[in-house]
Structure formats: C-alpha cells, structure tokens
Amino acid sequence: MLLQDLEKLFQDKVDREVKIEPKDWMPDAYRKTNLRQISQHAHSEIVGMLPEGNWITRAPSLKRKAILLAKVQDEGGHGLYLYSAAETLGMSRDEMINDLHSGKAKYSSIFNYPALTWADMGAIGWLVDGAAILNQVMLCRTSYGPYARAMVRICKEESFHQRQGFETLLVLSRGTTEQKPCARMPLTAGGGQA
C-alpha cells in the first residue's frame, strides 16, 4: 500500500472518531507527538505525588493521612497507566524516565513550587487538580485509544482529589481564628490544620 493510501486511511479513522490502536499504521509525527504528550503527562503524575507524599506524616489527623495516602496511590497509578500507554508507541519506560532525569522530557512546572502548609495541600487538590480535570476531560476523546481509555479512569479519580482539596479548605475556612486566614490565602499564609 502506498504512503498516501495509508495516510488517507489513518485520517479517515480520525475523522470518523475511530480510535487509533497500537498496531494500526500511524504517521511518524502522530506517534512522536503522542509520545511527548503522554510521557510528559505521566511524569507530571509521578512528580505530582511528591508534595502529597511529603505531607503524609504531617497531616493533621488519621482521616487526612488516609485521604492523602489514597491520593498518592491514585497519582502513582495514573503515572503507570500513562507510561503503559506510551510504551505501546514503542518507547520503553526506562527511556522515558532517563529523558525525565536528563531534562530532555518535561513535567508540569506547578510541582516546582513548595507546599509549605496544610492549606497548600488543600489548594493543590482543589485548584491544581481542578485545572487538570478541565484540561484532561477532553483527552477522554483523544484519537489514540490507549491514552483515551487511561484518561477515563484518571479523570474520575482527579474529581475525588479536587473534592478532597475543596473540603480541606472549607474546613479551614470554618475553623479557628488561626485557620481561617490560611483558607483565604493558601500557598502564602502560614499553616492551618483541618
């Protein structure tokens, strides 16, 4: 089959919203773009675990520790789903991790900012995960099948993370005199425990 015929068949599938699967022919640029996007997304999920993991032992209650543990577990799973989807495009997980460590691959820069207070953890859950949902829901309909299927589960779990963050800030906003200002200015104010 000629290259132009393969390209036409590929484009026809995309136009009809038929998922492209790993064994399907795809243009090199499509494969490369998906690899870059999916690996960056996977790296962001894994690096995004770090602020939460840092707070597990310092969370203000057993309930909050359990919620944070569940969130960290979810984020690790998201990274694994996405690394698996990227591997179907022909790049090994070791290659992706090496690219991350060397600086060749990127992740979301929001995770470079410190989470110094418990209110920061609430803000990350509510605002960062909320923004992720807005950006990621559309990926449930992306043309690459393994990525689209991974995103369905990821988006459901991110909704839990957003609600958890909102609830943390809500409790702070109704808390003690010291806690209330933390809910108004997380990421800058001093602390609060909810």
C-alpha positions as CSV (number, residue, x, y, z in Angstrom):
1,M,0.0,0.0,0.0
2,L,1.3,3.5,-0.9
3,L,2.1,6.0,1.9
4,Q,-0.7,8.3,0.6
5,D,-3.2,5.5,0.9
6,L,-2.1,4.7,4.5
7,E,-2.4,8.4,5.3
8,K,-5.8,8.6,3.9
9,L,-7.0,5.5,5.8
10,F,-5.5,7.0,9.0
11,Q,-7.2,10.3,8.5
12,D,-10.5,8.7,7.7
13,K,-10.4,6.8,11.0
14,V,-9.6,10.0,12.9
15,D,-12.4,11.9,11.1
16,R,-14.9,9.1,12.0
17,E,-13.7,9.2,15.6
18,V,-12.5,5.6,15.4
19,K,-9.7,5.1,17.9
20,I,-6.2,4.6,16.6
21,E,-4.7,1.4,18.2
22,P,-1.1,0.5,18.8
23,K,-0.9,-1.9,15.8
24,D,-2.5,0.5,13.4
25,W,-0.4,2.4,10.9
26,M,0.2,6.0,12.0
27,P,2.3,8.9,10.7
28,D,5.6,9.3,12.5
29,A,4.7,12.8,13.6
30,Y,1.5,11.5,15.2
31,R,3.5,8.8,17.1
32,K,6.1,11.3,18.2
33,T,3.6,13.9,19.4
34,N,1.6,11.3,21.4
35,L,4.8,10.0,22.9
36,R,5.9,13.5,24.0
37,Q,2.4,14.4,25.4
38,I,1.8,11.1,27.2
39,S,5.2,10.8,28.7
40,Q,5.1,14.4,29.9
41,H,1.7,13.7,31.4
42,A,3.0,10.5,33.1
43,H,6.0,12.4,34.5
44,S,3.6,15.1,35.9
45,E,1.5,12.5,37.6
46,I,4.6,10.9,39.3
47,V,6.3,14.2,40.2
48,G,2.9,15.5,41.4
49,M,2.9,12.7,44.1
50,L,5.9,14.4,45.8
51,P,4.2,17.3,47.6
52,E,1.4,15.0,48.9
53,G,3.9,12.3,49.9
54,N,5.8,14.8,51.9
55,W,2.7,15.7,53.9
56,I,1.5,12.1,54.8
57,T,3.3,12.0,58.1
58,R,2.4,15.6,58.9
59,A,-1.3,15.5,58.0
60,P,-3.4,16.8,61.0
61,S,-5.5,13.6,61.6
62,L,-5.6,10.0,60.8
63,K,-8.5,10.7,58.4
64,R,-6.4,13.2,56.5
65,K,-3.4,10.8,56.4
66,A,-5.7,8.1,54.9
67,I,-7.1,10.5,52.3
68,L,-3.6,11.6,51.3
69,L,-2.3,8.0,51.1
70,A,-5.2,7.2,48.7
71,K,-4.4,10.3,46.6
72,V,-0.7,9.4,46.4
73,Q,-1.7,5.8,45.4
74,D,-4.0,7.2,42.7
75,E,-1.4,9.5,41.3
76,G,1.1,6.7,41.1
77,G,-1.5,4.6,39.2
78,H,-2.1,7.4,36.8
79,G,1.6,7.6,36.0
80,L,1.6,3.8,35.4
81,Y,-1.4,3.9,33.1
82,L,0.2,6.6,31.1
83,Y,3.6,5.0,30.9
84,S,1.9,1.9,29.7
85,A,0.0,3.8,27.0
86,A,3.3,5.5,25.9
87,E,5.0,2.1,25.8
88,T,2.5,1.0,23.2
89,L,4.0,3.6,20.9
90,G,7.4,2.0,21.1
91,M,9.3,3.8,23.8
92,S,10.4,1.9,27.0
93,R,9.6,3.2,30.4
94,D,13.3,3.3,31.2
95,E,13.9,5.6,28.2
96,M,11.1,7.9,29.4
97,I,12.5,8.0,32.9
98,N,16.0,8.6,31.6
99,D,14.7,11.5,29.5
100,L,13.0,13.0,32.6
101,H,16.2,12.7,34.7
102,S,18.3,14.2,31.9
103,G,15.9,17.1,31.5
104,K,15.1,16.1,27.9
105,A,11.5,15.4,29.0
106,K,9.4,17.8,30.9
107,Y,6.6,17.8,33.6
108,S,4.2,20.4,34.8
109,S,6.1,23.2,36.5
110,I,3.5,23.8,39.2
111,F,5.2,21.0,41.1
112,N,8.4,23.0,41.4
113,Y,6.7,25.3,44.0
114,P,6.9,24.2,47.6
115,A,3.8,23.1,49.6
116,L,4.7,24.6,52.9
117,T,1.4,24.5,54.8
118,W,-1.6,22.1,55.2
119,A,-3.7,24.8,53.4
120,D,-1.3,24.5,50.4
121,M,-2.3,20.8,50.2
122,G,-6.0,21.8,50.0
123,A,-5.2,24.4,47.3
124,I,-3.3,21.9,45.3
125,G,-6.2,19.4,45.5
126,W,-8.9,21.9,44.7
127,L,-7.2,24.2,42.2
128,V,-4.3,22.2,40.6
129,D,-6.4,19.0,40.3
130,G,-9.4,21.1,39.3
131,A,-7.4,22.7,36.5
132,A,-6.1,19.2,35.5
133,I,-9.7,18.0,35.1
134,L,-10.6,20.9,32.8
135,N,-7.6,20.1,30.7
136,Q,-7.9,16.4,30.8
137,V,-11.6,15.6,30.3
138,M,-11.2,16.3,26.6
139,L,-8.4,13.7,26.4
140,C,-11.0,11.0,27.1
141,R,-11.9,11.6,23.4
142,T,-8.4,11.8,22.0
143,S,-7.8,9.7,18.9
144,Y,-5.2,7.4,20.4
145,G,-7.1,4.6,22.1
146,P,-4.8,3.6,25.0
147,Y,-4.4,7.2,26.0
148,A,-8.2,7.9,25.8
149,R,-9.0,4.8,27.9
150,A,-6.5,5.7,30.6
151,M,-7.9,9.2,30.8
152,V,-11.4,8.0,31.6
153,R,-10.3,6.5,34.9
154,I,-7.8,9.2,35.6
155,C,-10.5,11.9,35.3
156,K,-12.8,10.1,37.7
157,E,-10.1,9.9,40.3
158,E,-9.0,13.5,39.8
159,S,-12.6,14.5,40.6
160,F,-12.1,12.8,44.0
161,H,-8.8,14.7,44.5
162,Q,-10.5,18.1,43.7
163,R,-13.3,17.4,46.2
164,Q,-10.8,16.4,48.8
165,G,-8.9,19.7,48.3
166,F,-12.1,21.8,48.4
167,E,-13.2,20.1,51.6
168,T,-9.8,20.7,53.3
169,L,-10.1,24.4,52.5
170,L,-13.8,24.5,53.5
171,V,-13.0,23.1,56.9
172,L,-10.1,25.6,57.3
173,S,-12.5,28.4,56.4
174,R,-14.9,27.4,59.2
175,G,-12.1,26.7,61.7
176,T,-10.3,28.6,64.4
177,T,-9.2,32.2,64.2
178,E,-5.8,30.9,63.1
179,Q,-7.2,28.6,60.5
180,K,-9.5,30.9,58.7
181,P,-6.8,33.2,57.1
182,C,-5.0,30.1,55.8
183,A,-8.0,29.1,53.7
184,R,-8.2,32.6,52.2
185,M,-4.5,32.7,51.2
186,P,-3.1,29.2,50.8
187,L,0.3,29.0,49.2
188,T,1.3,32.1,51.1
189,A,-0.3,32.1,54.6
190,G,1.0,30.2,57.5
191,G,-0.3,26.7,58.0
192,G,-3.6,25.7,59.4
193,Q,-4.8,22.2,60.2
194,A,-8.1,20.8,59.1
